[in-house]
Amino acid sequence: MQFEYMLSEQDLLEALKAQHGWPIRILPFFGGLLILSGVAMIVQNPRQIGPPLGGIVIGAGLAFGLRILVSYTFRQDKRLHDRFVAAPSDDGISVSSSTGSSKFAWEAFTKQLETDRLFLLFQGPVCVNIIPKSGLSPEETDAFRQLIREKLSHGDQMDRKGLSPKTWIFIVVASVAFVLMLLAIRNVLRQAPPQPAQTHSTN
């Protein structure tokens, strides 16, 4: 079996989301909430835009930072723009491009993960080989899936023995940001100008 493929920004982004799971996926949600709360505070009190503007900037970073980083990385690393040729076999898989070639025994991979668009072969926590399904026919996709499942007995999911320190740090930071956002919204509601009382005239 042999097939060719090229990588895209979307492939890199999907690989990151699959590798890091829900912490990465909920970043845009928290970012959007911070942006909305900052805009609401500015509308409520245009004279004090410092703190809400900071919240908007942080929210924009959470919402769009990962995509911007992936796009920048893809544009800068010209090796990612090359055409790759993969040749899996019973002994392992070789991957080559115009800049070089590598051959990996199946024992080199610690785990594998499949998404809707990608096959991901991990050599460690951060080292992953991305193989888009777009370069395979439906028959090749089925055959490659069967091969890696036979050679890697780790199943489709990555091992989860507990949350990593980075994940715990993210949970703490996101929780603090969420609480601060709720407090800011509460303060905005408390500072809302009271409605003028209706007066009734008697004739």
N, C-alpha and C positions, 0 to 999 in steps of 0.2 A: 504494500500500500504506500502511495506517495501522493501528497497534495500540496498545493500552493495557497498562500493566503497573505493578506496585508492587514496591518493594524490601523485602527482609527482612534480618535479621541474618545468616542463613545465606548469603545472596547476597554480602554484604560480606566474610564470612570466606572464602568460596570464591574470590572475586576476589583477595584478598590472597595466598592460597596459590598461585593460578595465576600471579600477577604475580611473586612472589619465589621460587617453585619449592621445591626440596628443603630449603634452609636453614630455611624456615618449617615445613615438614612434619615435620622430625625433632625440633623443639623438645620436643613432648610426650614423645618417647622418652627424651631425655636427662633431662628433668624427672622422669619416672617412675623412672629408674635412681637419681637422686639421692635421691628420696624413699625408695625401698626401702633404699638403703645407709644413710641416716640412721636409719631405723627399726631396721635390724639392729644398728647401733652402740649405740642406746639400749637395746635389749633385752639386748645383751651386757654393757653397762656402764652401768646407770642412773644412776650417780653423776656421770658426765661427759656431760651432755646439751647443753653449749654448742655445740661444733663440729657434732655431728650435727643439732642443731636448726637451725643456720644452713644446712646442706645441704638440710634438708627445706623450709625457706622458699624457698631459691633454686630448688629443684626444682619447688615449687608454682607459682612465678612463671613458669618455663619451660613447665610443662605447661598452665597455665590462664590465663596473663597475656594472651595474644593474644585469646582468646575474651572475657575480661572487658573488654579495651580496646574491642573491636568492639561489644560489647553497650552499653557506656557511651556510645560515640560515636553509636550508632544512637538511643539514647534521648534524647540531648541535642540532636541535629540534627533538628529537626522537619521540615526540608525533605525528608528521606529518607522520611518517612511519607506523602508526597503521592502522588497518582496521576499517572503520567506518560503522555504521548501522544507516540509516535514516528512520524514520517512520512518514511521513506527514499524517495529518488528517484534518478534518474541524476545529478542535480547535487550531491546531498549528503543529509544527514539533519537534520531539525529535531526538537527535543525540547522539549516544553512541559509546564508544570504550572500550578497555581494561583498560584505565586509568580513566574512569568516564563517566557520561552521563548528558545531559542537555535537557530541554524541553522549547521551545519558543512558546509563543502565537503569532499569526500572527500580532497582534498589536505591537509586539516588533521590527518589521522590518519597516524601514523607506522607503525603495525602493528596487527594484530588477532589475537585469540586466542579460541578456542572451547573451552569445557569442557562437561561433561555437562549443566549447568543454565544456562549463561550464554554470551552473546556479549560480548566485551570489545573496545572500540575505544580504542586508545591515542593520546593527543595528545602524549605525552612519557613519560619514565621513571616518573613518579608520577601523571600525570593520565590517568584512564581513565573511559570511559563504560560503565556496566554495564547490559546489556539482558537481563533474564531470559527464558528460553525459555517460561516459564509463561504469558506474555502473548500467545504466538503459537500459532496452530493448526499442525499438522504441515505443511500446505501452505505457510503463511507462513514457517515455520522454514526449509524447504528453499529458498524463494524468496529470503529474506533472506541465507542463507548463500551462495547463488550470487551475489547482488548484491555483497556485500562482498568476495568472492574476486575478482570481476571488477574492482572498483574499487581494491582494495588488492592489489598484486602481491607482498606480503611473505610470503604463505603463512600457515599456521596458527600457526607458532611465532615467538616474538620473536627478534630478532637476538641472537646470543651471540658477541661478539668476544673474550670473556674474562671472568673473574670480576671483579666490581666490588670496590672497596676495602671496602665494607660486608660483602660476602660473605666476603672474606678475613679480616676482623676476626672475623666470626662463627665461621669455621672454627677460628681460633686459640683463641678463648674456649671453644668447645665442646670442642676437643681437650684444653685444659688442665683443664677441668672433668671430662672423662672420665678423664684420668690421675689426678687427685686422688681421684676416686671409687674407682678401682681400688686406689690406695694405702691409702685408708681401709678398704676391704674387707679388704685384706691384713693391715693392722694389727689389725683385729678378729679375724681368724682366728688370728693369732699370739698374741693376748692371751687366747684361749680357755683356760679352766682345764683343767689336765691331768686326765685320767681317773684315779681312784684305782686303784692296783695291786691286783689280786686276791690275797688271801692264801689259802694252802692249809694247812689244819690236818691234822696227822698224829695218829692215835690210837695 
